[in-house]
Amino acid sequence: MPTIDALLQRSRELILAAQAPSGAYPACENFPAYAGYSWFRDGSFIADAMSRVGEVASAGRFHDWCARVLAARSDRVDGLVRAARQGDTPSIDAMLPTRFTLDGTDGSSPWWDFQLDGYGTWLWAVHEHAARHGLGLERWQDGIAVACDYLAEFWHLNCYDWWEEHAEQRHGSTLGAVFAGLTACAASPVLDAGRRERAAAVTSLVRDTLLKDGLTSDGALAKWAGSNAVDASLAACVVPYGVVAPGSEIAEATLARIEAELAVDGGVHRFAADVFYGGGQWPLLTCLLGWNHLAAGRPDDARALLDWAVAQADADLDLPEQAGTYLLHPEHQAEWVSKWGPVARPLLWSHAMVLTLASELGLIQNQPPKDHP
């Protein structure tokens, strides 16, 4: 088993080395379906981890890239908003994509593209980064405004979830990301009063909708409205998205369901019906659950989950997207290997979440900011 110190150092160096000159973080450079692309969702969690461990310039370059990508699509978003306010419902194909090439273009290969959570997660992450390091938000102002307008107008639409599935549903973790992003916008010093007021109003609607329509029969957050299933991504609605407080009844019910139904021998699955590569355990979700346990006052549980994630590293100290030890549906593994080859490794988001949980546990001595912008 690798030592945690060695993996933490490897994770930091890997993310720095992989970051594109544009500032984008590639999801996984050697996985066919991911190569050459950056996701706002993955990248925002990666940037947040790098911000936490003192890599201020690296995180800032990612936020620069996001802001440029959004500002370049300002007219497109304005047109979508105008059409919506005239009573038109835009098609999925008209909406912003969920991933972009490393140079910021839309890309040409088809994907499951209409996802709102990445934009909410970025708004949360860029505001957290600025607050953490005492930075002004002006350099990201134009992108923040575009993302705020986009989410405030379209938050209520069904879309694909974190896992790029079920575009016909309204997903709990997506609403959580929108809530976090618009909460940041409601207090953002670089947005005008009108945008801040609208963000605050929509934030209340999002939370009310999630807590009214997005609970299971036993009071946990649901995978989507009307479902009685849970999804490990729902832990993010507690920490870091903050829809419900750590230790609250809803938070505890949600974490209990995730632990009971999706955690096996220390690793966490995505959801019970997962067939992707057979449905293995994801280090990033294991660390997310650990982050939530720590916030609820259970550091020993959090450390145990971190140790499991660290143990998934190979001899090169690379972490996979998912581990294949316990598969929910092993009969489906071969079809994905045939389609895309072995599981993605190293996945930067996995490494980032190890950094985040280790930092939260006080296991990382933050470095002085390097090349402070």
VOPAGU-2260 file (C-alpha; in pm, 1 decimal, decimal comma):
REM VOPAGU-2260
SITE   aa  ch    i         X         Y         Z
SITE  MET   A    0       0,0       0,0       0,0
SITE  PRO   A    1     139,7     342,2     -90,3
SITE  THR   A    2     206,9     588,3     188,0
SITE  ILE   A    3     -33,3     875,4     208,8
SITE  ASP   A    4     247,8    1132,7     194,2
SITE  ALA   A    5     380,1     983,9    -128,2
SITE  LEU   A    6      34,9     982,3    -286,8
SITE  LEU   A    7     -37,8    1339,5    -181,8
SITE  GLN   A    8     286,5    1457,3    -338,3
SITE  ARG   A    9     216,7    1255,5    -652,7
SITE  SER   A   10    -136,7    1396,5    -675,2
SITE  ARG   A   11     -17,9    1755,8    -659,0
SITE  GLU   A   12     258,6    1698,1    -914,0
SITE  LEU   A   13      31,6    1501,1   -1147,3
SITE  ILE   A   14    -232,7    1773,2   -1158,7
SITE  LEU   A   15      25,7    2045,4   -1216,0
SITE  ALA   A   16     191,9    1849,5   -1494,7
SITE  ALA   A   17    -138,1    1765,7   -1665,1
SITE  GLN   A   18    -279,5    2119,0   -1663,2
SITE  ALA   A   19    -296,9    2252,1   -2018,2
SITE  PRO   A   20    -130,6    2581,7   -2116,5
SITE  SER   A   21    -482,7    2724,2   -2147,4
SITE  GLY   A   22    -543,6    2654,3   -1777,5
SITE  ALA   A   23    -786,6    2366,8   -1834,8
SITE  TYR   A   24    -751,4    2047,1   -1635,6
SITE  PRO   A   25    -798,3    1739,7   -1857,6
SITE  ALA   A   26   -1013,0    1471,9   -1698,5
SITE  CYS   A   27    -776,2    1189,5   -1797,6
SITE  GLU   A   28    -516,9    1230,5   -2067,8
SITE  ASN   A   29    -496,6     865,2   -2175,7
SITE  PHE   A   30    -860,4     754,6   -2167,3
SITE  PRO   A   31   -1011,3     762,0   -2517,1
SITE  ALA   A   32   -1348,2     912,2   -2424,4
SITE  TYR   A   33   -1199,4    1183,3   -2202,6
SITE  ALA   A   34    -873,0    1276,3   -2372,9
SITE  GLY   A   35    -850,8    1636,6   -2487,3
SITE  TYR   A   36   -1150,9    1756,0   -2285,7
SITE  SER   A   37   -1209,5    1942,3   -1962,3
SITE  TRP   A   38   -1531,1    1942,8   -1762,0
SITE  PHE   A   39   -1638,5    2238,0   -1548,2
SITE  ARG   A   40   -1754,8    1991,2   -1280,0
SITE  ASP   A   41   -1437,8    1781,2   -1255,4
SITE  GLY   A   42   -1214,7    2080,2   -1309,1
SITE  SER   A   43   -1381,6    2288,3   -1041,3
SITE  PHE   A   44   -1326,9    2018,5    -779,9
SITE  ILE   A   45    -967,6    1983,4    -899,9
SITE  ALA   A   46    -914,3    2360,1    -881,2
SITE  ASP   A   47   -1066,5    2370,1    -534,2
SITE  ALA   A   48    -824,0    2102,0    -417,8
SITE  MET   A   49    -528,2    2286,1    -564,5
SITE  SER   A   50    -646,8    2608,8    -403,8
SITE  ARG   A   51    -665,8    2432,7     -66,5
SITE  VAL   A   52    -308,6    2303,0     -85,5
SITE  GLY   A   53    -160,8    2638,9    -182,7
SITE  GLU   A   54    -133,4    2600,1    -559,5
SITE  VAL   A   55    -298,8    2936,7    -606,2
SITE  ALA   A   56    -167,8    3009,3    -953,9
SITE  SER   A   57    -277,3    2671,9   -1089,7
SITE  ALA   A   58    -630,8    2712,8    -956,9
SITE  GLY   A   59    -640,7    3068,8   -1086,0
SITE  ARG   A   60    -542,4    2959,6   -1437,2
SITE  PHE   A   61    -828,8    2711,1   -1441,8
SITE  HIS   A   62   -1073,5    2980,8   -1333,6
SITE  ASP   A   63    -930,1    3207,9   -1604,4
SITE  TRP   A   64   -1005,3    2937,2   -1861,0
SITE  CYS   A   65   -1361,9    2891,2   -1736,6
SITE  ALA   A   66   -1426,7    3264,6   -1739,8
SITE  ARG   A   67   -1295,1    3293,3   -2097,4
SITE  VAL   A   68   -1506,1    2998,4   -2213,1
SITE  LEU   A   69   -1818,7    3156,8   -2066,0
SITE  ALA   A   70   -1749,1    3513,1   -2173,5
SITE  ALA   A   71   -1704,1    3391,1   -2531,3
SITE  ARG   A   72   -2057,9    3251,6   -2513,6
SITE  SER   A   73   -2223,5    3556,2   -2361,7
SITE  ASP   A   74   -2426,4    3631,6   -2675,1
SITE  ARG   A   75   -2535,7    3269,0   -2697,9
SITE  VAL   A   76   -2662,3    3269,8   -2338,8
SITE  ASP   A   77   -2831,3    3607,2   -2387,4
SITE  GLY   A   78   -3016,7    3463,9   -2686,3
SITE  LEU   A   79   -3125,8    3156,2   -2492,7
SITE  VAL   A   80   -3251,0    3370,6   -2205,6
SITE  ARG   A   81   -3443,0    3602,7   -2438,8
SITE  ALA   A   82   -3606,5    3308,0   -2612,3
SITE  ALA   A   83   -3703,5    3150,9   -2279,9
SITE  ARG   A   84   -3860,1    3473,6   -2158,5
SITE  GLN   A   85   -4065,4    3488,0   -2477,7
SITE  GLY   A   86   -4208,6    3146,5   -2395,9
SITE  ASP   A   87   -3977,4    2919,9   -2594,5
SITE  THR   A   88   -3817,4    2612,9   -2439,5
SITE  PRO   A   89   -3469,9    2570,7   -2589,4
SITE  SER   A   90   -3373,6    2227,1   -2715,3
SITE  ILE   A   91   -3100,4    2034,3   -2538,0
SITE  ASP   A   92   -2877,1    2084,3   -2840,7
SITE  ALA   A   93   -2901,9    2460,9   -2804,0
SITE  MET   A   94   -2773,7    2465,9   -2446,3
SITE  LEU   A   95   -2413,0    2503,3   -2337,1
SITE  PRO   A   96   -2208,7    2182,0   -2345,0
SITE  THR   A   97   -2081,9    2018,9   -2029,5
SITE  ARG   A   98   -1726,2    1972,8   -2155,5
SITE  PHE   A   99   -1494,4    2174,6   -2376,5
SITE  THR   A  100   -1170,4    2107,8   -2556,5
SITE  LEU   A  101    -861,1    2221,1   -2371,9
SITE  ASP   A  102    -842,9    2534,3   -2588,6
SITE  GLY   A  103   -1203,6    2622,7   -2502,2
SITE  THR   A  104   -1396,7    2517,7   -2811,6
SITE  ASP   A  105   -1717,1    2314,2   -2799,6
SITE  GLY   A  106   -1557,1    2006,9   -2950,2
SITE  SER   A  107   -1685,6    1792,0   -3231,9
SITE  SER   A  108   -1751,9    1448,7   -3081,9
SITE  PRO   A  109   -2108,0    1382,0   -2959,4
SITE  TRP   A  110   -2164,7    1374,1   -2584,3
SITE  TRP   A  111   -2440,5    1386,9   -2321,5
SITE  ASP   A  112   -2407,4    1759,4   -2307,9
SITE  PHE   A  113   -2684,2    1945,8   -2127,5
SITE  GLN   A  114   -2569,1    1944,8   -1765,6
SITE  LEU   A  115   -2614,1    2235,8   -1526,2
SITE  ASP   A  116   -2413,8    2115,6   -1227,5
SITE  GLY   A  117   -2073,6    2209,0   -1367,5
SITE  TYR   A  118   -2164,7    2575,4   -1393,9
SITE  GLY   A  119   -2297,1    2585,2   -1038,4
SITE  THR   A  120   -1990,2    2404,4    -908,2
SITE  TRP   A  121   -1761,6    2649,3   -1086,4
SITE  LEU   A  122   -1939,7    2950,9    -938,3
SITE  TRP   A  123   -1899,6    2795,8    -593,6
SITE  ALA   A  124   -1532,8    2708,8    -651,8
SITE  VAL   A  125   -1420,9    3043,4    -794,5
SITE  HIS   A  126   -1580,9    3236,3    -508,8
SITE  GLU   A  127   -1427,7    2997,6    -253,0
SITE  HIS   A  128   -1086,2    3037,4    -414,6
SITE  ALA   A  129   -1105,2    3416,3    -407,9
SITE  ALA   A  130   -1221,5    3424,7     -45,7
SITE  ARG   A  131    -961,2    3171,3      65,9
SITE  HIS   A  132    -669,6    3370,5     -73,3
SITE  GLY   A  133    -800,8    3726,2     -48,3
SITE  LEU   A  134    -826,1    3771,4    -425,5
SITE  GLY   A  135   -1049,2    4005,7    -618,9
SITE  LEU   A  136   -1305,0    3847,0    -847,5
SITE  GLU   A  137   -1280,5    4109,9   -1120,5
SITE  ARG   A  138   -1067,7    3893,9   -1350,9
SITE  TRP   A  139   -1350,5    3636,3   -1359,2
SITE  GLN   A  140   -1639,0    3884,2   -1351,9
SITE  ASP   A  141   -1762,4    3839,1   -1708,6
SITE  GLY   A  142   -1774,6    3460,4   -1681,3
SITE  ILE   A  143   -1946,6    3477,2   -1343,7
SITE  ALA   A  144   -2220,0    3697,0   -1490,4
SITE  VAL   A  145   -2281,3    3458,7   -1781,8
SITE  ALA   A  146   -2298,9    3151,7   -1556,3
SITE  CYS   A  147   -2529,6    3334,2   -1314,4
SITE  ASP   A  148   -2770,8    3432,9   -1591,9
SITE  TYR   A  149   -2767,5    3082,2   -1737,3
SITE  LEU   A  150   -2845,2    2906,2   -1410,1
SITE  ALA   A  151   -3099,7    3161,4   -1289,2
SITE  GLU   A  152   -3299,3    3114,2   -1608,2
SITE  PHE   A  153   -3270,6    2739,4   -1665,8
SITE  TRP   A  154   -3223,5    2583,3   -1320,3
SITE  HIS   A  155   -3566,8    2418,8   -1333,9
SITE  LEU   A  156   -3511,6    2221,0   -1655,1
SITE  ASN   A  157   -3447,3    1848,6   -1657,7
SITE  CYS   A  158   -3094,1    1765,4   -1766,7
SITE  TYR   A  159   -2823,5    1498,7   -1751,6
SITE  ASP   A  160   -2677,8    1428,9   -1406,1
SITE  TRP   A  161   -2316,6    1408,5   -1279,5
SITE  TRP   A  162   -2287,5    1073,9   -1455,3
SITE  GLU   A  163   -2427,1    1200,9   -1786,1
SITE  GLU   A  164   -2741,1     994,9   -1762,2
SITE  HIS   A  165   -3117,6    1045,6   -1743,7
SITE  ALA   A  166   -3171,1    1378,3   -1918,4
SITE  GLU   A  167   -3543,4    1335,4   -1853,5
SITE  GLN   A  168   -3504,9    1388,4   -1476,6
SITE  ARG   A  169   -3440,9    1672,1   -1230,8
SITE  HIS   A  170   -3150,3    1547,4   -1019,6
SITE  GLY   A  171   -3083,7    1622,2    -654,1
SITE  SER   A  172   -2708,9    1667,8    -692,9
SITE  THR   A  173   -2764,5    1902,4    -988,8
SITE  LEU   A  174   -2998,9    2119,8    -785,0
SITE  GLY   A  175   -2741,6    2117,2    -506,2
SITE  ALA   A  176   -2473,2    2249,4    -740,4
SITE  VAL   A  177   -2706,3    2519,5    -873,1
SITE  PHE   A  178   -2791,7    2617,2    -514,9
SITE  ALA   A  179   -2424,3    2652,2    -423,2
SITE  GLY   A  180   -2341,2    2852,7    -733,1
SITE  LEU   A  181   -2630,5    3094,7    -703,8
SITE  THR   A  182   -2573,9    3132,7    -329,4
SITE  ALA   A  183   -2225,3    3256,6    -414,9
SITE  CYS   A  184   -2368,7    3488,7    -679,8
SITE  ALA   A  185   -2621,0    3636,7    -437,7
SITE  ALA   A  186   -2334,1    3780,5    -233,6
SITE  SER   A  187   -2084,5    3834,1    -515,9
SITE  PRO   A  188   -1925,6    4180,7    -510,2
SITE  VAL   A  189   -1868,8    4177,0    -887,7
SITE  LEU   A  190   -2231,2    4129,1    -987,1
SITE  ASP   A  191   -2481,8    4411,3   -1016,9
SITE  ALA   A  192   -2767,1    4439,8    -768,8
SITE  GLY   A  193   -3022,1    4299,5   -1012,7
SITE  ARG   A  194   -2825,9    3980,9   -1069,1
SITE  ARG   A  195   -2757,1    3939,2    -698,4
SITE  GLU   A  196   -3125,7    3979,2    -615,2
SITE  ARG   A  197   -3233,6    3732,7    -881,8
SITE  ALA   A  198   -2971,6    3482,0    -770,1
SITE  ALA   A  199   -3097,8    3507,5    -411,4
SITE  ALA   A  200   -3458,9    3459,3    -519,2
SITE  VAL   A  201   -3380,3    3159,3    -738,1
SITE  THR   A  202   -3163,3    3006,5    -465,5
SITE  SER   A  203   -3467,8    2996,6    -238,8
SITE  LEU   A  204   -3673,3    2834,5    -514,3
SITE  VAL   A  205   -3406,5    2571,9    -577,4
SITE  ARG   A  206   -3380,7    2475,1    -212,3
SITE  ASP   A  207   -3756,6    2469,2    -166,8
SITE  THR   A  208   -3795,8    2251,4    -475,4
SITE  LEU   A  209   -3528,2    2008,7    -363,0
SITE  LEU   A  210   -3668,8    1971,6     -12,7
SITE  LYS   A  211   -4029,1    1947,6    -134,5
SITE  ASP   A  212   -3992,7    1715,0    -432,8
SITE  GLY   A  213   -3648,4    1563,8    -388,2
SITE  LEU   A  214   -3674,1    1347,5     -75,7
SITE  THR   A  215   -3718,2     972,9     -42,9
SITE  SER   A  216   -3990,3     820,4     170,7
SITE  ASP   A  217   -3747,2     793,2     462,6
SITE  GLY   A  218   -3634,9    1155,7     446,3
SITE  ALA   A  219   -3309,5    1123,3     252,9
SITE  LEU   A  220   -3223,2    1325,8     -54,6
SITE  ALA   A  221   -3338,3    1138,1    -364,3
SITE  LYS   A  222   -3146,6    1060,0    -681,5
SITE  TRP   A  223   -3409,9    1256,6    -870,9
SITE  ALA   A  224   -3755,1    1398,9    -807,0
SITE  GLY   A  225   -4001,7    1118,6    -743,6
SITE  SER   A  226   -3736,2     851,1    -694,5
SITE  ASN   A  227   -3682,4     650,4    -375,8
SITE  ALA   A  228   -3321,0     571,7    -468,9
SITE  VAL   A  229   -3008,8     751,7    -355,1
SITE  ASP   A  230   -2688,0     841,1    -534,5
SITE  ALA   A  231   -2348,1     894,4    -373,8
SITE  SER   A  232   -2317,7    1235,8    -541,3
SITE  LEU   A  233   -2599,1    1355,6    -312,9
SITE  ALA   A  234   -2348,3    1383,9     -28,5
SITE  ALA   A  235   -2230,0    1701,2    -203,1
SITE  CYS   A  236   -2564,6    1863,7    -120,5
SITE  VAL   A  237   -2440,8    1870,4     239,6
SITE  VAL   A  238   -2067,8    1936,0     191,7
SITE  PRO   A  239   -1965,1    2134,5       0,8
SITE  TYR   A  240   -2286,2    2266,7    -157,6
SITE  GLY   A  241   -2457,2    2347,3     171,9
SITE  VAL   A  242   -2820,5    2285,3      85,0
SITE  VAL   A  243   -2866,3    2113,9     422,2
SITE  ALA   A  244   -2637,5    2138,2     722,3
SITE  PRO   A  245   -2403,4    1861,4     840,4
SITE  GLY   A  246   -2568,5    1669,4    1120,3
SITE  SER   A  247   -2920,7    1768,6    1016,1
SITE  GLU   A  248   -3187,5    1500,3     984,3
SITE  ILE   A  249   -3183,7    1512,3     604,2
SITE  ALA   A  250   -2804,6    1504,4     589,3
SITE  GLU   A  251   -2779,3    1211,1     827,5
SITE  ALA   A  252   -3056,5    1019,1     650,2
SITE  THR   A  253   -2881,4    1071,2     316,8
SITE  LEU   A  254   -2537,9     963,5     441,0
SITE  ALA   A  255   -2691,4     662,3     616,9
SITE  ARG   A  256   -2856,8     545,6     293,0
SITE  ILE   A  257   -2532,6     592,9      97,6
SITE  GLU   A  258   -2339,4     395,9     359,4
SITE  ALA   A  259   -2596,1     116,8     380,6
SITE  GLU   A  260   -2659,8      72,1       7,9
SITE  LEU   A  261   -2350,6     195,7    -175,2
SITE  ALA   A  262   -2048,6     145,0      53,2
SITE  VAL   A  263   -1867,1    -190,7      56,4
SITE  ASP   A  264   -1548,2    -255,2     256,1
SITE  GLY   A  265   -1458,6     112,0     259,8
SITE  GLY   A  266   -1527,9     208,7    -101,9
SITE  VAL   A  267   -1836,5     385,1    -238,0
SITE  HIS   A  268   -2037,0     298,9    -550,6
SITE  ARG   A  269   -2222,7     563,0    -753,2
SITE  PHE   A  270   -2575,9     415,0    -741,6
SITE  ALA   A  271   -2733,0      72,3    -719,1
SITE  ALA   A  272   -2818,4      35,7   -1089,5
SITE  ASP   A  273   -2472,9     141,8   -1212,9
SITE  VAL   A  274   -2345,8     -76,9   -1498,7
SITE  PHE   A  275   -2055,7     144,7   -1617,8
SITE  TYR   A  276   -1751,9     -86,6   -1618,0
SITE  GLY   A  277   -1964,2    -318,5   -1403,6
SITE  GLY   A  278   -2033,3     -59,0   -1135,8
SITE  GLY   A  279   -1719,1     -33,3    -924,7
SITE  GLN   A  280   -1626,0     183,9    -625,2
SITE  TRP   A  281   -1513,0     539,2    -690,4
SITE  PRO   A  282   -1225,8     692,4    -488,0
SITE  LEU   A  283   -1360,6    1042,2    -546,3
SITE  LEU   A  284   -1700,7     952,6    -399,9
SITE  THR   A  285   -1535,6     771,8    -112,1
SITE  CYS   A  286   -1347,6    1092,1     -30,6
SITE  LEU   A  287   -1666,0    1296,0     -70,5
SITE  LEU   A  288   -1838,9    1076,5     184,7
SITE  GLY   A  289   -1536,3    1110,3     411,6
SITE  TRP   A  290   -1548,5    1489,1     380,4
SITE  ASN   A  291   -1909,9    1475,3     493,4
SITE  HIS   A  292   -1832,8    1246,3     787,1
SITE  LEU   A  293   -1562,8    1486,3     898,9
SITE  ALA   A  294   -1799,9    1783,2     876,5
SITE  ALA   A  295   -2047,2    1589,6    1092,3
SITE  GLY   A  296   -1782,5    1528,3    1360,0
SITE  ARG   A  297   -1667,9    1175,8    1266,3
SITE  PRO   A  298   -1294,9    1210,5    1189,0
SITE  ASP   A  299   -1217,4     840,4    1235,8
SITE  ASP   A  300   -1473,9     745,3     973,1
SITE  ALA   A  301   -1335,9    1010,7     740,7
SITE  ARG   A  302    -979,7     886,0     783,1
SITE  ALA   A  303   -1082,6     527,1     715,6
SITE  LEU   A  304   -1239,3     631,2     385,5
SITE  LEU   A  305    -928,8     829,0     291,7
SITE  ASP   A  306    -713,0     525,1     365,5
SITE  TRP   A  307    -929,4     313,4     134,0
SITE  ALA   A  308    -891,9     568,5    -145,0
SITE  VAL   A  309    -514,5     583,6     -99,6
SITE  ALA   A  310    -497,6     204,0    -119,0
SITE  GLN   A  311    -644,3     212,6    -471,0
SITE  ALA   A  312    -327,6     370,2    -614,7
SITE  ASP   A  313    -113,7     148,9    -837,2
SITE  ALA   A  314     265,4     111,7    -831,8
SITE  ASP   A  315     299,4     444,0   -1013,9
SITE  LEU   A  316      78,6     612,0    -751,1
SITE  ASP   A  317    -195,7     668,5   -1006,1
SITE  LEU   A  318    -559,6     653,0    -895,1
SITE  PRO   A  319    -835,8     509,3   -1114,1
SITE  GLU   A  320   -1180,6     646,3   -1181,9
SITE  GLN   A  321   -1322,2     334,4   -1019,0
SITE  ALA   A  322   -1186,8      23,0    -853,5
SITE  GLY   A  323   -1290,5    -318,5    -981,4
SITE  THR   A  324   -1273,9    -516,7    -657,4
SITE  TYR   A  325   -1648,3    -515,7    -590,8
SITE  LEU   A  326   -1867,0    -474,6    -897,0
SITE  LEU   A  327   -2241,8    -428,1    -867,0
SITE  HIS   A  328   -2306,6    -569,1   -1214,5
SITE  PRO   A  329   -1993,2    -755,6   -1328,2
SITE  GLU   A  330   -2168,7    -893,1   -1634,1
SITE  HIS   A  331   -2142,5    -546,3   -1790,6
SITE  GLN   A  332   -1770,5    -491,1   -1737,1
SITE  ALA   A  333   -1650,5    -651,3   -2060,3
SITE  GLU   A  334   -1867,6    -438,2   -2286,7
SITE  TRP   A  335   -1708,9    -117,4   -2155,7
SITE  VAL   A  336   -1356,0    -254,9   -2173,4
SITE  SER   A  337   -1428,3    -351,8   -2533,1
SITE  LYS   A  338   -1562,2      -2,3   -2608,1
SITE  TRP   A  339   -1304,9     220,5   -2436,7
SITE  GLY   A  340   -1030,7      -0,9   -2294,8
SITE  PRO   A  341    -935,3     -23,5   -1924,4
SITE  VAL   A  342   -1086,4     205,5   -1661,8
SITE  ALA   A  343    -958,8     565,1   -1677,6
SITE  ARG   A  344    -630,4     606,3   -1485,8
SITE  PRO   A  345    -498,2     841,4   -1359,2
SITE  LEU   A  346    -820,2    1035,6   -1310,4
SITE  LEU   A  347    -735,0    1385,9   -1192,1
SITE  TRP   A  348   -1064,1    1423,6   -1004,1
SITE  SER   A  349    -978,0    1115,2    -794,1
SITE  HIS   A  350    -642,0    1265,8    -703,1
SITE  ALA   A  351    -803,4    1600,1    -626,3
SITE  MET   A  352   -1052,7    1454,4    -382,5
SITE  VAL   A  353    -774,6    1274,8    -196,3
SITE  LEU   A  354    -599,6    1610,4    -162,4
SITE  THR   A  355    -920,7    1774,8     -42,6
SITE  LEU   A  356   -1002,1    1517,3     223,6
SITE  ALA   A  357    -641,5    1499,8     342,3
SITE  SER   A  358    -635,3    1877,9     367,1
SITE  GLU   A  359    -960,0    1881,6     563,7
SITE  LEU   A  360    -812,2    1621,0     799,6
SITE  GLY   A  361    -507,3    1840,4     856,9
SITE  LEU   A  362    -267,5    1599,4     686,8
SITE  ILE   A  363    -124,8    1853,5     441,1
SITE  GLN   A  364      99,6    2140,4     533,2
SITE  ASN   A  365     -19,7    2403,9     290,4
SITE  GLN   A  366     257,6    2551,5      82,2
SITE  PRO   A  367     304,3    2928,7      47,5
SITE  PRO   A  368     128,7    3055,8    -262,6
SITE  LYS   A  369     347,0    3010,9    -570,9
SITE  ASP   A  370     358,7    3272,5    -844,1
SITE  HIS   A  371      75,0    3455,8    -674,1
SITE  PRO   A  372    -129,5    3637,0    -939,6
